[in-house]
Amino acid sequence: MRKFFYKIICASLISFYFFEVEKVKSVVPYYYLPKIENLQKRSLSIGKNAYQLLYFGQYEESLNLARLAVKINKTNEKLWMILAETQIANSLYKEALNSLNQAENLNSNISEIYFAKSNIYLKISQLKNAKLALETGLKIEPKNYKAIFQLGNILLMEKNFSEAIKLFDKSTKIKPDFWQAINNQGLAYFEKDNQKLSIQFFEKAISIEENAEPLLGLASCLRIKDIKLALQLTKKALAKDPNYVNYDYRKEQLWGEKLQTSTELLLENEQLRIDVTLAKSKINESS
């Protein structure tokens, strides 16, 4: 291609020797070569658009844009992180880990890289790697209450209830109204056979956010002590979120075996028959 253009230019110079210089110039091809700075700006703009599409649930489109952004600029760790997020949204976990490794190679001092890795490891049930990634991220950002909470959740899954409680407590000291961590303290204390403290933490969580989970958790605690109140709380919980009627769903929310057993016995109460049936029908409709 280069030789072809060279011949055209030579022929033009000979043929139009007596013409004005400007006319000679008019037959010479002109190409715009963008500067590195412009390419980098363009890639960042594409990356932002990919992130916006991801936010609006357009997962495949966001993935394609993120790939394009990284192809243009492979030296920006933020673009690799955006690509990883789009890959996670598309369940491409291995590819997402590779993208996060690229981001880490460019800048190993970004806590979000390790938190994102932990999220992936949890999705693929690699608890040990998830824990290590969280601990690495927390060395960089030790007061990230969500990461501390997530580390507590891993310990909850490992049935290390005492250490999990400590982490949940640490999380709420940073963010006192973090009801999820307060709720999970209630979950942990129930498995430690301390229903008194479990009740206290479920009640505290409800005072911040009247969510279905602490409502049903508290109801299970009161199943024997105050069945009337337990039934009222259960009805309210199932009305708010019918998914909590399902054993497997509660397991996903990290409910332990003891609390599960108490809840199953509670849901068998004849006075809850209509509420349980309605909750199950709503789940079936949405599936």
Secondary structure, DSSP 4 states (H G I P E B T S, - for coil): -HHHHHHHHHHHHHHTTTS-HHHHHTTS-------HHHHHHHHHHHHHHHHHHHHTT-HHHHHHHHHHHHHH-TT-HHHHHHHHHHHHHTT-HHHHHHHHHHHHHH-TT-HHHHHHHHHHHHHTT-HHHHHHHHHHHHHHSTT-HHHHHHHHHHHHHTT-HHHHHHHHHHHHHHSTT-HHHHHHHHHHHHHTT-HHHHHHHHHHHHHH---HHHHHHHHHHTTTT-HHHHHHHHHHHHHH-GGGG-HHHHHHTT--HHHHHHHHHHHT-GGGHHHHHHHHHHHHHH-
